[in-house]
Structure formats: structure tokens, C-alpha cells
Amino acid sequence: MLSLGIIGALLLAFVLVRGMEELLGSAVLLLAACYVLGLFVGRHSLDEAAPLVAAGLLACTELATWSLEDRPHVHADRGLTARRAGAVALLVFCGLVAATLVLVVAAAPVGGGLAWTLLGAAAAVGAVALIGRLTTSAR
């Protein structure tokens, strides 16, 4: 499991050094898989730190993509760089909020009834929609 995380981190470093954008998804997938496997090996199947891990992986992916896009260095307006940094920060914050909401709903008692089921489904759909919307507006 630790070796999977090390391979993912090395692949991410390779992607950043060589500029091989097509391998970025594989690197992040290996890092996420290492975390998920750690949950299965550990005692708890529901980890309270999961939203932080998700936000960290999202921030890592967005910043790596930004770094790879600026590979042919172009002098950008400081305002544009600040707006993009703000958009990335907002995206990561919204992802953290959405992941926390999903975790709270997942931790609710199973016998919560139809209202909790609908709230959980709405939270999951809203999280995906919000992340998709912010991702398209950030680029």
C-alpha cells in the first residue's frame, strides 16, 4: 500500500518534470488508491479526514495542470494570475464543503428515512454539479 503511494508520488514528480500531462490522471489515481486501500486495511471504513484528502488531491491536480499549461512560459497579467489562483482556491474550498456534506450525510444513521436518502442524493448530485461548473469556469 505504501509502495503504491510512493509510485504515485514519483509518477506525479515525473509528470511535472517531463511535462507529460497525459499521465497526471494516473498519478492522482494511484495516490487516491493508496488512501482508499489504507481505509480498507484500517479499522474504520468512514474516515473523518476524507474531505481534506479529497481537497488536497483536487488542489494537487489543479496546480499541476496549471503548471503544465504554463510550460511555455508566457508573461500573463498579474490580475489574470490572481483571478485564476482565486478560482482554484474557490474550487478547492467548494470541493471541501461538498465532500464534508457528503461525509455528514453518509455518517447519518441508516434508519433516517426517505428525507435523509433524498438529502444524500441531492448532496451528491450537487457536489458533482458544483465541481463540474467551477472546473469549467476556472479554465
N, C-alpha and C positions, 0 to 999 in steps of 0.2 A: 504494500500500500504506500509506504513512504517512497519506495523506488518509483512508483507511478507519479507522485508529486514532483520528485526530482527530475524525471524525464520531461514532465510538463513545463517546469521552470526552465530547464535547459532548452527545450524547444521554443519557448517564448523568447529567451535570450537570442537564440539563433535567428528567429523571425525578425527581431529588432536590429540585429547586427547586419544581417544579409538583406533585409528588406523584402522578405518573402511573405507578402500579405496573404497568400492563399493558405498558409499553414497556421495562421493566427487562430482560427476556429478550433483546430485540432489541439493546439497548446492549451487554450482555455478549457476545452472539453476534458483534457487529461487532468488539469488542476481541479475542476469540479468533480470529476470521477473519484479523485483521491479523497476529497471531502466526503462524498456520499458513501464510499466504501468504509471510511472511518466511522460513520454513523452506524453502519450495519455491524461492524466489529465491536463498537462500544455498547454501553448498557442502554442508552437512550435512543429511541427512534425519532424523537422530535427534539431538535436542538434549538434552544433559545437564541443562539448566535447565528442561525441560518440567514436571517436578513442582512446581518453585517457581512457575512461571507458572500452573499449574492451581490450586495452593493460593491464590495471590493472587487469581485470578478468583473462586474459591469464597468467600474471605473478603470480597471486594468485594460479591458478590451477597448474602451473608448479612447483612452490616452494612447494606447499602442496604435490604434487606427489613425489617430491624429498625427502621431509621429511618423507613421509610414506615408501618410498623404503629403507631409511636408518634406519628404525625402529630397526632391529637387528644391532646395531652399529658395523660397520666394519671399521677398520682403512684403509682409502684409501690414495693413494699417493696424495700429495698436488697438483701435476701437473694435475692429473685427476680431482680433485675437481675444480681447476681453469679453466680447459677446459670446464667442464660441466657448471660452472657458466657463462663462456663466451658464451657458446651455448644458454643458457637460455636467457641471455641478448640480443643476436643477434636475437633470435626468437621473443622476445617481441618487439624489435625495428622494425623488418621486419613486424610484425603484425600491429604495429602502422602506418608504412608507407603505407601498403596495405589498412588499414581501412581509412586513410586520403585520399588516392587516390579514393577509392570508394565514400567517402563523397563528394569530389570535383566533381566527375562525376555526382553524384546524385543531386547536387545543381545546375548543369548546366540547362539552360533553356530547356524546353521540346521541343521546335521547333528547336533543334540543328541539326536535320537531321540524316542521316544514319551514318555519320562518328562518331558522339557522341555516338550513340547507339552501334556501334561496339567497340569503345573505352571503354565504360562502361562494355560491356560483356567481353572484353579481360581483363579488370582490375579485374573483379570479379573472372574470371577463374584463372588468375594469382595469385590473393591473396590466393585462396584456395590451388592451387598447391604449392605455396611457403611455406605456413604454414604447409601443409602436408609433404613436403620434409624436412623442418627444424625440424619438430617434430620427424620424423623417424631417422634423423641423430643425434639428441640430445640424443637419448636413446641408 
